[in-house]
Amino acid sequence: MPARSLVFAAVGLAGLLVAVPAATANDPCPSDAFMDVSDSPGAGEGYPRPRLEVECDGDELVVSSNAIPHYEFVQITPNPLVELDRDYRMPLNPKLAEQPSPLPLLGPSGVAINGIPLFGPNEGPVPRPGFGDPIYNAIMDSCMGHTARQYHYHALIETCFNIAREANEPSPILAFGWDGFPVYGPFGCRDEECSEIVEFKSSWEQLRAPRIDAWDAYRFVPKEGAEYLDRCNGHSGDDQGGAYHYHATATWPYIMGCFSGTPSADAGRESDRQISRRDGGRGRPPGDDPRPTVEQVKRAAAKLAIEEGDLADALRLTGGRVAPMNYAAAARALGIEARDLYEALGVTAQLPPPGARGGPGGRGRGAGPPRQGGRPRGPRPQGPRPRQ
């Protein structure tokens, strides 16, 4: 199939044009689902203009972006907004896999229709001790984005894409997952005739406060009803003629809970992973890998008087390095104190600072500005925050 391109040059300061999704059997390229950012206000004075280019090349959907939002940037985390030019490649004709596959713990899992990458529903090691639900921990701006190495979303708000949807209309596409399946907004048709518009809902339940270890704080519980979604936050519903797709939801996992299709090699791409530092700096250079090594795990096992294999399994030691994870979760699995594990591994720089707090409105390190009326301050595109 010849490449079809839709290029949005970043010029001008007027209003925003949004194209409604328009992929058909005769023209399967969903380029019209993406926004025209050329006339957007942009992130603000002193920041690069947003750039977005979309094309379909063979069997791939290719999205090129510089990760600059089309609306005013309000800094929530210590990390600055930086331009990051890259291409996102996804299957143009996605297919369901035999088994779902997990989202990257850190790094992109898809891209929104404005060229901003999606991340999964957990944060990195900030606020300490980390890997909590960033929405519960109130470290998101009003469009559910914030900065790490790049600006990215953990949830999606329709109005932030300048979508003026009527109450009797279904939501349009807001993003695409790395497996190629589209992510629609939360509202859609209950049946093929679209006799009623419903809000689709996650089937995950909260077990405890997800300040840390978010994936351990929620459990998937299948539910009856056309409005409830599967484990990955998707379905093959009548709202899209039986074609599989995801929905953004008001509660965890907000965008996707796993990949129902086969993700591209871009999923969790190393160069795009979050890099944060407790000193509020711009992060470690990509070559400085802070994860404990095999030798560190071996020494830690001896200090803790536990089996080396048990510790390696709990820390998911693969390829000579401990997997990006929350050490507190591993400590609980081993029945030891988290502080003892941190010290034995020599990762005490990742210990939570004294008096750190979290939870709704918590002011732990990295939390956003004082909240008024449930939204961070700043003149931003407004819309309801995902409900807790």
Buried (B, 14 or more C-beta within 10 A) or exposed (E): EEEEEBEBEBEEEEEBEBBEBEBEEEEEBBBBBBBBBBBBBBBEEEBBBBBBBBBBBEEBBBBBBBBBBBBBBBBBBBBEBBBBEBEBBBBBEBEBBEEBBBBBBBBBBBBBBBBBBBBBBBBBBBBBBBBBBBBBBBBBBBBBBBBBBBBBBBBBBBBBBBBEBEEEBBBBBBBBBBBBBBBBBBBBBBEEEBEEBBEBBBBBEBEEBBBBBBBBBBEBEEEEEBBBBBBBBBBBBBBBEEEBBBBBBBBBBBBBBBBBBBBBEBBBBEEBBBBBBBEEEBBEEEEEEBBBBBEBBBBBBEBBEBEBEEBBEBBEBEEEBBEBBBBBBBBBEBEBEBBBBBBBBEBEEBBBEEEBBBBEEBBBBBBBBEBEEEBBBBEBBEBEBBEB
